[in-house]
Amino acid sequence: MNLKFVINILGFLLLLTGLLMLSGIPFSIYYRDDDIPVLLFTGLGTALLGFIVWFFTRDNLVKEIGKREGYLVVTLGWLIMSFFGSLPFVFHGSIPNFTDAFFETVSGFTTTGASILNNIEALPHGLLFWRSMTHWIGGMGIIVLSIAILPLLGIGGMQLYQAEVAGPTKDKLHPRVQETAKRLWAIYVLFTLSETVLLIFGGMNLFDALCHSFGTLASGGFSTKNQSVAYYNSPFIEYVIIVFMFIAGTNFSLHYLALKGKIFNYFKDSEFRFYTLFIFLVVTASTLYLIIHNNQSVESSFRDTSFSIISILSSTGFATVNYESWAPFFTEIFLVLLLFGACAGSTSGGVKMVRYQLLLKNSLIELKRLIHPQAVIPVRQNNKAVHSDIIAKVGAFVLLYLFIFGIGSVILAITGLNSTSAMGAVAACLANIGPGLDATGPVTNYSSVSELGKWVLSFVMLLGRLEIFTILILFSPSFWKK
């Protein structure tokens, strides 16, 4: 393994992170906040350190990255970005405890949206913008961003792309992975600007509109208000965010094809149909319940359930109501929803619909094989046969996912959380959703979780964002053998 090359790329990622820290300074100047020196010091210091590391290891550049280097760069990259990204909060004093600051920053970069802040609005605007920027960077992945730039350095990025964009499918929009990264980011920026304009039209100022757009398109959920989106009390704003949360949970390859005029590809994609049907059924059932049992209006019931359910499934985590207060059994329903996720190729977390879809299809085919044991019946996805190796990997992923969920829940319960809070917290962090249940639910946060619990959940967030195998493979002895 070329460790010097890994260090070189990490230096480059650190340089990007430091420069992006400076993005909040214009808002600090406009609102006359006191965080300008901290952002300048940490941003320029991080960028300078990254440049020095990159500059003195640049002789180790190679034309293509190996698989092991790719996995190591991605995992260490997220850890290093989270460590340095937390420094502005610590040095400013807004989050003086490093454990809390690291948790908040990991939550940002992994687009989880789990927060320890009890008074978000007390933070200066520059730090709030950096907090939301961590979402936006993590949503499409700073690794994918760097892949778009790596060709300028004479480096290929296929292994980084494969390690970053994990999952059962990897839709490439272009034969060259660098072009894929550029096109994904172009679509991402286009949707972000579109939502920002609509939110401004709905009454938000530019600062809030940008931060909430970052949180929506990244499936993150950090808000600039203590009451989250409920603060604005605006059906228009809620519907705009609902639409863009749904978009963020859809495979971005389909968005790219739609922008090229191939809009019917949405309906040809079986995962998208499954995702849409699942949302429709859950929202319809929940809406009818609120209308009949809670005496809410049709529009209000539909808006509340649509917002909450799409927020959970897309792993965004924005909140407008306390869905746990609808009825006791909704706690169990939302615990199940925490384990789902949206589409592969989206910015959402979770297991992803396509994995459940493939396992469901395989289970039904196994029933047919019991009757016709000699028959060769492949699992099909979008009219294409799925290789048995992929089904096996999907099964292993889901089993490992549930195992981590169980172990994490036990550890959190040992630290003092009740069983519902522990399971909700682990499920929400593993799926990169944010709000959990009970003590970590939509009207509370993670400030009451113990320090050990926060470090466990930070690790769980990274596992979920990088889809487990990318990190766990580093703990395999065979990974380090020649």
Secondary structure, DSSP 8 states (H G I E B T S, - for coil): --HHHHHHHHHHHHHHHHHHHGGGHHHHHHHT-S-HHHHHHHHHHHHHHHHHHHHHTGGG--SS--HHHHHHHHHHHHHHHHHHHTHHHHHHTSS-SHHHHHHHHHHHHTT------S-GGGS-HHHHHHHHHHHHHHHH-HHHHHHHHGGGGT---HHHHHHHS-SS----SSSSHHHHHHHHHHHHHHHHHHHHHHHHHTT--HHHHHHHHHHHHTT----SSTTGGGGG--HHHHHHHHHHHHHHTS-HHHHHHHHTT-TTHHHH-HHHHHHHHHHHHHHHHHHHHHHHHS---HHHHHHHHHHHHHHHHTT----SS-GGGS-THHHHHHHHHTTTB--TTSS--BS-HHHHHHHHHHHHHHHHHHH-TT----EEETTEEE-HHHHHHHHHHHHHHHHHHHHHHHHHHHTT--HHHHHHHHHHHHTT----SGGGSTTS-STTS-HHHHHHHHHHHHHHHTTTHHHHGGG-HHHH--
